[in-house]
Amino acid sequence: MRFDSLFLTEDKASQETYQKMCGLTMKAILSSLQDGKAYEGLSPKELKKVIAKEEILPAHGLGFEKVLEKVEREVLPNFVKPASTTYMAHLHSPALMESLASELIISTFNQSMDSWDQSPVATEIELEVIRQLCLLYGYGENSDGVFTSGGSQSNLCCLMLARDWYCNTHLNYDIKKYGLPSQWQKLRIYVSELSHFSMEKSAHLMGLGYQSIVKVPADDRCRMDVSALSEMLERDAKAGLLPMCVVATIGTTDYGSIDDVVSLKELCQKYGMWLHSDAAYGSAAILSEKYCTRIGDLSLGDSLTVDFHKMFLLPISCSAILVKQGKDMEPFMLHADYLNREEDEEDGYINLVGKSIQTTRRFDALKVWVSFQCRGKDGYGEIIDTCIENAAYVYQRLVADSAFSVVTAPSLSSVVFRLAASDEVNKKVRRALLLEGAVIGQTVYRGKTYLKFTLLNPLITHDSLDELLSRIQRLGSA
Ligand SMILES: Cc1ncc(COP(=O)(O)O)c(C=O)c1O
């Protein structure tokens, strides 16, 4: 046959090929995991050289086995290993075992979430996962949501909905139809100075520019300073600006610090603003019986970013938005004759494209459906508790040691600290650790360079943290 084993079908030969390719791939993956180092690959220069020598479109195909050999030689050894216990630089998590199986199902069946006829059971599962997530976060009956590609897209979508809602309700103006209103330069979004940079990126994409983002100072615990926000709102309202939205960061990227949603909600009510909670990091704490109160009452917000590819430990991509009043998602609705006809919905065929800024979209909801059921609330809670308690342990160790200083006590699972030495030494220590196969984070706090542990892996032990801190101290003195 001309097109031998092109796809996985009911054909026996195609199934044998699938099994063989998956088997070989699995073998290659397993043999690349020789030790526990987070990175033992090449330098940027060396990598560029290795990768540049491959011709990616040869005149004649090489066949899978030859290409897999190259992958084994050039790609797999140069991956960072998020599941390593010395990988703690970013909000980049290891992937739970069962979610790897889910990924195989997702890619193999390649459902597309835009229309029911491209994803029948997948659509019904996403709808149900969203419904149950809304209940989990206290969003109530009228709420709705959708899966997105990640926290940045989730924040963009929620800020767009906030903007459109504000202009509809306060200016009686429909951005969807007419574009930005004449007062667009006056619209303001209030965020913590420690919020994620997707706020500025979203403002740019929404046509409002960075000027629409007002950075509110953070207090010593890295939370938005509510009295500063209150003064800024009063000042801006008096000046004739249009405060439309406040963003509560529920787990800042560096510190895991959590803004006070109760106070922010009061201010939003006073000024008629939308409250968005960016809980990309902190949303997972809802599953911890011990620590769920730390994230505050997220049901107070109008919209919520939940990232499953962070503290929930699911593979990239996996994120969702939840919106308190589902009708506020209307700005994403648009019908096309070739995709999501109005009569489909009248007949019960729901086309999720009407809730999303994407058209073709992955069935990421399956990973949540599978992992939530596999682990249960208790299993997940134990994982999250362990990560939060590891961070508390590191914090206690650091405050007791004059060789270090720490920014703030952790609310979630990150600790930002520095050696009592110059910025240069702290930077060099991080680089030296990288060469030794340990990947830790680096950031800047009040003008100084700091190191960061982002602890998303519950396999990290107190002993391994002690050992890493000793290495950092040793490298610092060297
Ligand atoms: C608080 C916060 N919001 C949003 C994001 C963006 O998430 P993503 O990387 O999934 O786009 C991040 C990423 O680290 C984050 O820390």
The ligand as a Gaussian input file, in Angstrom:
#p B3LYP/6-31G(d) Opt

LIG

0 1
 C        0.341000      34.331000      38.893000
 C        0.493000      33.848000      37.482000
 N       -0.459000      34.148000      36.584000
 C       -0.367000      33.758000      35.297000
 C        0.702000      33.022000      34.868000
 C        0.789000      32.623000      33.419000
 O        0.570000      31.268000      33.280000
 P        1.008000      30.497000      31.948000
 O        2.498000      30.387000      32.040000
 O        0.302000      29.201000      32.082000
 O        0.582000      31.302000      30.790000
 C        1.715000      32.680000      35.757000
 C        2.870000      31.923000      35.311000
 O        3.761000      31.603000      36.046000
 C        1.610000      33.112000      37.101000
 O        2.552000      32.852000      37.988000

